[in-house]
Amino acid sequence: YCKEVMLTPEDIYDEEKRQPPRFVTHIKDISDLKEMEEFKFDCQLAPVGDPNMKVEWFFNGRPLPFKNRFTPIYDFGYVALVMNWVFGEDSGEYLCRATNLWGMDETRATLKATGRPGVIYESQIPKGMQSLEKIRELEASMLAHRETTVEEEKQRCKPEVLKKPESLVV
């Protein structure tokens, strides 16, 4: 998973040592991501092999809602959060918390991702074209016509059955 392993033989789980969690390396801040890029927070955690270790991810102080684009990894001391693609709203503080029977440790980092505008407010009609003005004129004339037309009230009558139902044997 990673290029350089910072864990040592002393970081292997031993029940008699009562080792609290300890992040050997920490997740790092990132500030130049663009929307739809892939990213990964990763770090190394000791003790390796602790059966009681619980690893949790938080986003801006709340539990991270796992989605199909977030993949958490905890494997033999390696901890990561893989984001298959990011959006601008993914910007914020990420916290990884490790807890076992003897303690807790945290590592945190900030992610800044720039998003693309969702709504285009500028006109995309080529300059010099009068299409937009023509549309506005048509809409105004339709609205004026609708206001002047008085809809006649239709005479109410009972529904009439035109074709009688037929019995079938299937």
C-alpha positions as CSV (number, residue, x, y, z in Angstrom):
1,Y,0.0,0.0,0.0
2,C,2.7,2.5,0.9
3,K,6.3,3.1,-0.2
4,E,8.0,3.3,3.2
5,V,6.9,1.2,6.2
6,M,7.5,3.1,9.5
7,L,6.3,0.3,11.7
8,T,8.8,-1.7,13.8
9,P,8.7,-5.1,15.5
10,E,7.7,-3.3,18.8
11,D,4.5,-2.2,17.0
12,I,3.2,-5.7,16.8
13,Y,0.2,-6.4,19.1
14,D,1.0,-8.0,22.4
15,E,-1.9,-8.4,24.8
16,E,0.4,-8.2,27.9
17,K,1.9,-4.8,26.8
18,R,-1.6,-3.1,26.9
19,Q,-0.7,-0.9,23.9
20,P,-2.9,2.1,23.2
21,P,-3.4,3.1,19.5
22,R,-0.6,5.2,18.1
23,F,-0.5,6.8,14.6
24,V,3.1,6.2,13.5
25,T,2.5,8.4,10.4
26,H,-0.3,11.0,10.0
27,I,-2.6,12.0,7.2
28,K,-1.5,15.1,5.3
29,D,-3.3,18.3,4.2
30,I,-4.1,18.7,0.6
31,S,-5.2,22.0,-1.0
32,D,-5.0,21.7,-4.8
33,L,-7.5,19.0,-5.8
34,K,-9.9,19.6,-8.6
35,E,-13.4,18.2,-8.9
36,M,-13.5,14.6,-10.1
37,E,-9.9,13.8,-9.2
38,E,-9.0,10.7,-7.1
39,F,-7.4,11.2,-3.7
40,K,-6.2,9.1,-0.8
41,F,-5.5,9.9,2.9
42,D,-3.2,7.3,4.3
43,C,-1.2,6.6,7.5
44,Q,0.3,3.8,9.6
45,L,-1.2,2.7,12.9
46,A,0.2,0.6,15.8
47,P,-0.2,-1.9,17.4
48,V,-0.5,-4.1,14.3
49,G,-2.9,-7.0,14.6
50,D,-4.9,-5.7,17.6
51,P,-8.2,-7.6,17.4
52,N,-10.0,-4.9,19.4
53,M,-8.9,-2.0,17.2
54,K,-11.7,0.2,15.8
55,V,-10.9,2.7,13.1
56,E,-13.4,5.5,12.3
57,W,-13.4,8.4,9.9
58,F,-15.1,11.8,10.5
59,F,-15.8,14.7,8.2
60,N,-16.1,18.2,9.8
61,G,-16.7,16.6,13.2
62,R,-19.4,14.1,12.1
63,P,-19.1,10.4,11.2
64,L,-18.2,10.1,7.5
65,P,-21.2,8.9,5.5
66,F,-19.7,6.1,3.5
67,K,-20.7,6.3,-0.1
68,N,-19.7,4.3,-3.2
69,R,-16.9,6.8,-3.9
70,F,-15.3,6.5,-0.4
71,T,-13.4,3.3,0.4
72,P,-11.9,2.9,3.9
73,I,-9.0,0.5,4.3
74,Y,-7.5,-0.9,7.5
75,D,-5.1,-3.7,6.8
76,F,-2.1,-4.8,8.9
77,G,-1.3,-1.3,10.3
78,Y,-2.1,0.5,7.1
79,V,-5.0,2.9,7.3
80,A,-6.4,4.8,4.4
81,L,-9.5,6.6,3.0
82,V,-9.6,6.4,-0.8
83,M,-11.9,8.9,-2.5
84,N,-12.6,7.6,-6.0
85,W,-13.5,11.2,-7.1
86,V,-14.0,14.4,-5.1
87,F,-16.5,17.3,-5.3
88,G,-16.1,20.8,-4.0
89,E,-18.4,20.0,-1.1
90,D,-15.9,17.3,0.1
91,S,-13.6,20.2,1.2
92,G,-13.2,20.3,5.0
93,E,-11.5,18.6,7.9
94,Y,-11.0,14.8,7.9
95,L,-10.3,13.0,11.2
96,C,-9.3,9.4,11.6
97,R,-9.8,8.0,15.1
98,A,-8.4,4.7,16.3
99,T,-9.7,3.1,19.5
100,N,-8.9,-0.1,21.4
101,L,-9.3,-1.4,25.0
102,W,-6.4,0.7,26.3
103,G,-6.9,4.1,24.6
104,M,-7.5,6.3,21.6
105,D,-5.4,8.3,19.1
106,E,-6.4,10.7,16.3
107,T,-4.9,12.1,13.1
108,R,-6.5,14.9,11.1
109,A,-6.0,16.8,7.9
110,T,-7.8,19.4,5.7
111,L,-8.9,18.8,2.1
112,K,-9.6,21.7,-0.3
113,A,-11.2,20.7,-3.6
114,T,-12.4,23.3,-6.2
115,G,-15.6,22.5,-7.8
116,R,-17.0,23.4,-11.1
117,P,-20.0,25.7,-11.2
118,G,-23.3,23.7,-11.2
119,V,-25.5,26.3,-12.8
120,I,-24.3,28.4,-15.7
121,Y,-25.7,31.9,-15.3
122,E,-24.2,33.5,-18.4
123,S,-26.2,33.4,-21.7
124,Q,-24.9,30.9,-24.2
125,I,-26.6,32.5,-27.1
126,P,-24.0,34.0,-29.6
127,K,-23.7,37.7,-29.5
128,G,-25.9,39.6,-32.0
129,M,-28.6,36.9,-32.0
130,Q,-32.0,38.1,-31.1
131,S,-33.4,34.7,-30.1
132,L,-33.8,35.6,-26.5
133,E,-35.7,38.8,-27.2
134,K,-38.0,36.9,-29.6
135,I,-38.7,34.3,-26.9
136,R,-39.5,37.0,-24.4
137,E,-41.9,38.7,-26.9
138,L,-43.7,35.4,-27.6
139,E,-44.0,34.6,-23.9
140,A,-45.4,38.1,-23.2
141,S,-48.0,37.8,-26.0
142,M,-49.1,34.4,-24.9
143,L,-49.5,35.6,-21.4
144,A,-51.6,38.6,-22.5
145,H,-53.7,36.4,-24.8
146,R,-54.3,34.0,-21.9
147,E,-55.6,36.8,-19.6
148,T,-58.0,38.1,-22.2
149,T,-59.6,34.8,-23.1
150,V,-62.4,33.8,-20.8
151,E,-62.9,30.1,-20.7
152,E,-66.5,29.1,-21.2
153,E,-67.9,26.8,-18.5
154,K,-68.7,23.4,-20.0
155,Q,-72.0,21.8,-19.4
156,R,-71.8,18.9,-17.0
157,C,-73.3,15.5,-18.0
158,K,-73.2,11.9,-16.8
159,P,-70.5,9.7,-18.3
160,E,-71.8,7.4,-21.1
161,V,-70.7,3.8,-21.5
162,L,-70.1,3.3,-25.3
163,K,-69.1,-0.3,-25.3
164,K,-70.5,-2.8,-22.9
165,P,-68.1,-5.2,-21.2
166,E,-68.1,-8.7,-22.5
167,S,-67.5,-11.9,-20.4
168,L,-64.5,-14.0,-21.4
169,V,-63.4,-17.5,-20.4
170,V,-59.6,-18.0,-20.4
